[in-house]
Amino acid sequence: MVQDTHNWNAGRVVPVESLKDYFRNSIEEAIARQHVQVDPDTAHYVVNLMTLFARSEQLYDGQGDECGLKPLALMLADAVDAESAEQRSYLLQRIGDVSLFISGFFADSLIGKAVDIDYYIRMGGSAYDTLSNSVQRTFRGNAFAPIYRELAVKFQAMVDVLHEVRDSAGTGSDTDLLRTYEIWLKTGSERAARILKSHNVVPIRAGDAGRSH
């Protein structure tokens, strides 16, 4: 059995034989249900990412009282000032990875913060986009560049996939219609729109209200 290190299930132990297999099955099922076209290598990357960050020591920076997540803006500043291309690539990848994980699994933790899910989506997608271009000049990068490119283009879609994985484990709160509407308003999430419509709420942006149909 695997103990949930991020309290996704309020401290319950989730009985799965393999955390990686759990994420693989859940992500593949969510991708299929949402009809998202994703290359298998990209899906595999996301599975590995979720498995890695399920261990808090892999997600957070520092140790003990200094443990926490560095703000994305500071990560980006570090990437800009990186002393080598390798270090810069690592930092850009971390921005993309952290942004995807947080916006996919912990969007509700951003409520009331100075930055919300749309900021994480923009930062993560931009980091992957820049990374996909910069790593093409390396042997290893040639293999990963298409993955980073697809994650950049389909970042929002993969966030929706992870929202479904989170909710399937009983950990989400997207049934809070106000938060779901806020997420749709900020990101245009197709999944959020479907949830709203299933509750007989038709999402309309302020600028669309006066338009004729």
N, C-alpha and C positions, 0 to 999 in steps of 0.2 A: 504494500500500500504506500501511497505517496502523500506526505503531509503537505498541505497547501501553505507555502511560505509567505504568501501575500494576503492571507485572510480572505480569499475570494469567497469562501463558503462559511464565513463567520467562525472559523476555527475547526470546522468539521474535517475529518480525514476522508479524502476521496479515494475509494478503492479502485485503483487502476494498476495493472501490472507494469506498465511502462508509460511514463509521462510523455515521451516522444511519440509513442503509438497513439496515445490519447489525443495529442494535438494533431497528429497526421490525419487520423480518422475524422476528427471534428472539423478541421479546416477543409479537408476535401469535400465533406458533406455540405458545409456552408457554401463553398464555391459552387458546387453543383446546384444547390437550391436557389442561389442568387443569380445563376446563369452568368457568372463572371468567367471570361476567357483568360486563363492564366497558364503560362508555360509551366510544365511540371518542375523544372529547375527552380523557378521563382517560388512556387508553392513549397518546395523542399527547403528553400532558404528561410521562408517564414516559419515553417515548422521548427527548424533548428533554432531560430531566434527566440521563439516562444519557450522552447525547452530550456535554453540557456538562461533567459531572464526570469524563469520561474524560480531560480535560485537568487535570492536577494543580493548576495555578495557579488553576483555578476552584473546586476543592474545598477546598484548604487556606487557612488564614489566615496573613498575614504573608509575609515573604520571607527567603531565606537561612537562617541559623541559627535565626531566629525563626519559621520556617515550621512549621505544624502545625494540628491541629484543636482549637479551643476546646471544652472539656467542655460537654455539653449543658446541665448545670445552670447554668453561667455564661452561656450563650446565653439561657436562660430568664430569668435575673436581668436581663440587658440588655434583654430584651423588656419585662419588667415596668417597668423604669425608663426606657423609651424616651420621648423628649421629644415625639414626634408619633405620630399614629395610623399614618402611612405607614411610619415607622421600625419601629414595633412589628409591623406586618404583614410587613415584610421579614424581621425576625428570626424571627418565628414560621414563615414559609415556609422559611427556611434550616434551622431545627430539623427541620421535617418532611422536607425534601429530604435533608439529611445523614443523618438517621436511616434513611430508606428506602434510600439508597445503601449505607451501611455495613452495615446488617442484611441487605441483599440480596446484596451482593457480597463483603463482608469479615467475615462472621459468625465465621469461624474465627480471625480476628485478635483476637477478644474473649475467647478462651479464657484463663483465669487472670487476667483483669482484674477490677477491683473491680465493674464492671457488665458484664452480658452482653446477649445479643440481646433478651431479654424487656424489659429497661430501654429499649433503643432503640425497640422497637416501641411501648411505652407512651408514651414521650416524643413520638415522631413522630406517632402517631395523635392524641394529645391536642393537639399543636400545630396539626395540620391541622383538627381539630374547632373549636378556638377561632378559628382564622383564617377558617373558612367562615362563622362567625357574624358576625365583626367586619367583613368586607369587603363584606357585603351592602348596606351603606349607600352604597357608591360605585358609579359607573357601570362602571368596569373590574371591580370586585369582583363585580358581579352575574353576569358571564360566568364568573368563576373559582370562585365559591362552590360550585356543584354539584361541580366537580372536587375541591376540597379536602374537601368532605363525603364524597364517595365514597372518596377515599384514606383518610380517617379511619376509615370503616366497614370498608373492605376492606384495611387496611394489612397484616395478616398474609397475606392471599391474594396481595397483590402482592409481598411478600417471597418467598413460595414461587415465584412466577413468575420473579423475578430469580434465585433459587437455580438454577432450571432453566436459565436463560440462561447463567449463570456456568458450570455444569457442562457444558453443551453445547459450550463453548469449551475444555473440558479444563482448567478452572481450579479446580474445586471439590474438596473432600475429604469430601463427604457420604457416601462409601462407608465412612468411618470410623464404624462403627456406634455406638460409644460417644458420639461427638459428635452423631450424628444422634438418638440416644435422648435426649441432654441437651437438644437443641433442641426435640424433641417434648414433653419433660417441662415445659419452661419456657414454651412458646408454644402447644402444642396443634396444631402445624403438621400439616395433612392430608398434605402432601407427605412430610414426615419419617415419618409413620405408614406411608405406602405403601412407602417405601424399606425400612423395618424389616420390614414384612410380606413384601416380596419376598425378604428374606434369612431368612425363616422365624422372625422375631422378632416376637412379638405384644406391642405396647406396653401395659403395665398400670400405672396409677398405684398408689402404695402403698395408698391408701384403698380401691381397688377389689379388692384381692387377696382379701379375706375375704368379699366379697359373693356371694350365691348368684345363679345365672343361670337 
